[in-house]
Amino acid sequence: MVSPLLDVLDVQPAADALDVFTGPNLPHWRARLFGGQVLGQVAVAAGRTVAEDRALHSLHAYFLRPGDPQVPVAFAVERLRDGRSFSARRVQATQNGVPILSGIVSFQTPADGLDHAEPAPDVPDPEELRSDLEVLDASEHPMARQMGRGRHVEVRHVEPTVYTDPDPGRPARQSVWVRLEGALPGPDLLHRAALAYASDLSILEPVLRRGGLAWATPGMSVASLDHAMWWHRPARADDWVLYVTESPNASGARGLATGRMYDRDRRLVATVAQEGMVRVPRS
């Protein structure tokens, strides 16, 4: 089976505009467009304007407005610079002519240099853990059956999930294994874009854990504000990737989270940071 994300991430040139791309939307269990989808599409749209020997190495984006899953997204790419080693692109993602995300993406030719990485934590392999969908199917919570569906990424939490129930220990960190449902044929750019997609699925959960919250907490509102990602080494998104995240701070109705992605061989392949709005009901 080929991953349904292939058609979504593989944005195509618009027929009537230079350096403008479009792609379909995935449905989401929430009423707005999933931010990770737009991040992945932005990465591919920018990559379509860069020489193939230049690999995606960083993306910095601001979420400006909630996206509508029923409206096509246009990705307008501005060619900021093509140097000897690096290329930079600005991408505006718009719906109905209104920006929903603004980002800058950078690419680099292969180069040798210093090489070190933070080691991966000692956690169980994914085969030793239950799929999140199995956990949700066993739950009697009325929202459990809709959570986790339609994202086309299998997730396995090392710690108990926080979909319906808070973590009583209130740790500010967690580890999950993620991989695409189905194979992802295509170049390295698509796999890096798919990792960007997956990076937005659970990045804010350490904020919720530390605050004693769950996704199903009544009256809670959570939204991504900005997102940064750096790719260090190649990795396949259709094989298991360990995603280790933690939250160093929450204040002002915002929570900050950082993450590290490791492949099956425990090589560090990407680093992520995101700040999100987290509003909780007054008790």
Secondary structure, DSSP 8 states (H G I E B T S, - for coil): -B-THHHHHS-EE-TTSTTEEEE-----SSSS--HHHHHHHHHHHHHTTS-TTSEEEEEEEEE-S---TTS-EEEEEEEEEE-SSEEEEEEEEEETTEEEEEEEEEEE-----------------GGGS--HHHHHHT---TTTTTTT-SS-EEEEESS---SSS--TT--SEEEEEEEESSB--S-HHHHHHHHHHHHTTSTTHHHHHHTT--TT-TT-EEEEEEEEEEE-S---TTS-EEEEEEEEEEETTEEEEEEEEE-TT--EEEEEEEEEEEE----
